[in-house]
Amino acid sequence: MSLVAVIPARGGSKGIPRKNLALCGGRSLLDWTAEAALHSGVIDRAVLSTDDQEIAEAGCALGLDVPFLRPADLAGDSALMLGVMQHCLAELRRAGEAIEAIVLLQPTSPFRRAHHVRESVAKFRETQAHTLVSVVSVPHRFVPEGQMRENDGLLSPYFGGGIGRTTRQEKERLFARNGPAVLIVRSSVLDAGLLYGETIVGYEMDELSSLDVDTPEELRLADHLLRTGYVR
């Protein structure tokens, strides 16, 4: 059974027009993700899922497989990633391929590198989890017990009661999905109509590597960090 990377790159992005082909550090966002998939050494096949012919041609030039075009109903603003992954799984099965799991790699994570994919797959297989998701540690000032609400101009702890633990070391360590930059889902979980199965493990990435490009400002930041050599 094969491990297939799926790179979703629809053509109709709104926040950043043609976002997946937008340049970042002199290369397209799609290029950075294609490199991470193809250089990881753990992916049997890297498939581009797109509805756009120009993006399809760009993906082919980068070495990605484009065995189908995504239907329009899975390429709109309201399309869910679950449906995109299920569609890809169905198309590959129709061609006779047996799939162990889908590795979702979104082009909006230009600082996710091949070693992140490699380490994620190693942990996924070692733990035999149903789903692996990449995460970033939540800054301690943002954990729930550190939040406050305002009523009639006065602040009070969000959860009621007095002020709880205040030092970083005392607070519970929490994690947030970072895009996610990497999401690995077993075929059986997708067949059940889910992205997250019964057992879920996290692959922690640092805050910089977790940058998720959704706005023009985030694209400019990523481009600056690459062009100045701060990120290599």
C-alpha positions in Angstrom: 0.0 0.0 0.0 1.3 3.4 -0.9 1.7 6.7 1.0 0.4 9.5 -1.2 1.1 13.2 -0.7 -1.8 15.4 -1.8 -1.1 19.0 -2.5 -4.4 21.0 -2.8 -4.1 24.1 -5.0 -7.3 25.5 -6.3 -7.3 28.4 -8.7 -9.9 30.7 -7.1 -8.3 32.0 -3.9 -9.7 35.3 -2.8 -7.4 36.7 -0.1 -4.4 36.4 -2.4 -5.4 36.1 -6.0 -3.7 33.1 -7.6 -2.2 32.4 -4.2 -0.7 29.0 -5.0 1.4 30.5 -7.8 2.4 33.6 -5.8 6.1 34.2 -5.5 7.8 33.8 -2.2 11.5 34.2 -2.0 11.7 34.0 -5.8 9.7 30.7 -6.0 6.0 30.0 -6.0 4.3 28.7 -2.8 3.5 25.6 -4.8 7.2 25.1 -5.6 8.2 25.1 -1.9 5.7 22.4 -1.0 6.5 20.3 -4.1 10.1 20.3 -3.0 9.2 19.2 0.6 7.1 16.3 -0.7 9.5 15.1 -3.4 12.7 15.4 -1.3 11.3 13.8 1.8 12.2 10.3 0.6 9.1 8.8 2.3 6.4 9.6 -0.2 5.5 7.0 -2.9 3.6 9.5 -5.0 3.1 13.3 -4.9 -0.3 14.3 -6.4 -1.5 17.8 -7.2 -5.3 18.3 -6.7 -6.4 21.4 -8.7 -9.2 22.6 -10.8 -7.0 25.1 -12.7 -5.1 24.2 -15.9 -2.3 26.7 -15.3 -1.7 25.4 -11.8 -1.8 21.8 -13.2 0.9 22.7 -15.8 3.0 24.4 -13.1 2.7 21.3 -10.9 3.8 19.0 -13.8 6.8 21.2 -14.4 7.8 20.8 -10.7 7.6 17.0 -10.9 4.1 16.5 -9.4 1.6 14.0 -10.7 -1.7 15.5 -12.0 -3.8 12.4 -12.9 -7.1 14.4 -12.7 -8.6 17.8 -12.4 -10.7 18.5 -9.3 -14.4 19.1 -10.0 -15.8 22.6 -9.5 -17.9 21.7 -6.6 -14.7 20.8 -4.6 -12.9 24.0 -5.6 -15.2 26.8 -4.2 -14.7 28.9 -1.1 -16.9 26.6 0.9 -15.3 23.3 -0.2 -14.1 21.2 2.7 -10.7 19.6 2.7 -12.3 16.2 3.7 -14.1 16.2 0.4 -10.9 17.1 -1.5 -9.0 14.2 0.1 -11.8 11.7 -0.4 -12.0 12.7 -4.1 -8.3 12.1 -4.5 -8.5 8.8 -2.7 -11.4 7.7 -4.9 -9.6 8.7 -8.1 -6.4 6.8 -7.2 -8.4 3.7 -6.2 -10.2 3.9 -9.5 -6.9 3.6 -11.2 -6.1 0.5 -9.2 -3.9 2.0 -6.5 -4.0 0.7 -2.9 -3.5 3.6 -0.5 -2.3 3.3 3.1 -2.8 7.0 4.0 -3.0 10.5 2.5 -0.4 13.0 3.5 -1.9 16.5 3.0 0.6 19.2 2.3 -0.9 22.7 1.8 1.1 25.2 -0.3 0.4 27.9 2.4 3.2 26.5 4.5 6.4 27.6 2.6 8.7 27.0 5.6 7.6 23.3 6.0 10.6 21.4 4.7 11.3 17.8 3.6 12.6 16.8 7.1 9.3 17.8 8.6 7.5 15.5 6.2 10.0 12.7 6.9 9.7 13.0 10.7 5.9 13.2 10.5 5.7 10.0 8.6 8.1 8.3 10.9 6.0 9.2 14.0 2.8 8.3 12.2 4.1 4.8 11.5 5.8 4.4 14.8 2.7 5.2 16.8 0.3 3.5 14.3 -2.1 6.5 14.8 -5.2 7.0 12.7 -4.3 10.7 12.2 -1.2 12.8 12.6 -1.4 16.6 12.6 1.3 19.2 12.8 1.0 21.6 15.7 2.7 24.6 17.2 2.9 25.3 21.0 0.4 27.9 22.1 2.1 30.9 23.8 1.4 30.7 27.6 -0.3 34.1 27.6 -3.0 32.7 25.2 -4.0 29.6 27.1 -7.6 29.7 28.4 -6.7 30.3 32.1 -4.8 33.4 31.1 -7.8 35.0 29.3 -10.1 37.6 30.7 -13.5 39.0 29.7 -14.9 42.6 30.1 -18.2 43.3 31.7 -19.4 46.9 32.3 -15.8 48.1 31.8 -14.3 45.7 34.4 -12.2 42.7 33.7 -12.6 39.3 35.3 -11.1 35.8 34.7 -12.7 34.1 31.7 -13.4 30.9 33.7 -14.6 32.7 36.8 -13.1 32.5 40.3 -9.8 34.2 41.1 -6.6 34.6 39.1 -5.2 31.1 38.5 -1.6 30.0 37.7 0.3 33.0 36.4 3.8 31.7 35.6 4.6 30.0 32.3 5.9 27.0 34.1 2.7 26.5 36.0 0.3 26.7 33.0 -0.8 23.7 31.0 1.0 23.3 27.7 -1.4 23.5 24.8 -1.0 23.1 21.1 -2.7 24.6 18.0 -2.9 23.2 14.5 -0.4 25.2 12.3 -2.3 25.2 9.1 -1.8 22.3 9.4 1.5 22.1 7.5 1.3 18.3 7.6 -1.8 16.2 8.0 -1.7 12.4 7.6 -4.9 10.5 7.5 -5.4 6.7 7.1 -7.6 5.7 4.2 -10.0 3.9 6.6 -10.6 7.2 8.5 -11.4 9.1 5.2 -13.7 6.2 4.3 -15.6 6.8 7.5 -16.1 10.5 6.6 -13.5 11.8 9.0 -10.2 13.6 9.1 -9.4 12.8 12.7 -9.7 9.2 13.7 -9.8 7.6 17.2 -6.1 8.0 17.8 -4.5 11.4 17.0 -0.9 12.3 17.4 0.8 15.6 17.0 4.0 16.5 15.3 5.3 19.7 16.9 6.9 22.4 14.7 8.5 25.6 15.8 6.7 28.9 15.4 8.7 30.1 12.4 8.3 26.9 10.5 4.6 27.0 11.2 4.0 30.2 9.3 0.7 29.8 7.4 0.3 32.2 4.5 -3.4 33.3 4.2 -3.1 37.1 3.8 -1.0 39.5 1.7 0.8 40.6 4.9 1.8 37.0 5.7 3.0 36.5 2.1 5.2 39.7 2.3 6.6 38.5 5.7 7.5 35.1 4.3 9.0 36.6 1.2 11.1 39.0 3.3 12.4 36.2 5.6 13.5 34.2 2.6 15.0 37.1 0.6 17.0 38.3 3.6 18.3 34.8 4.4 16.7 34.7 7.8 15.0 31.5 6.6 17.0 29.2 4.3 
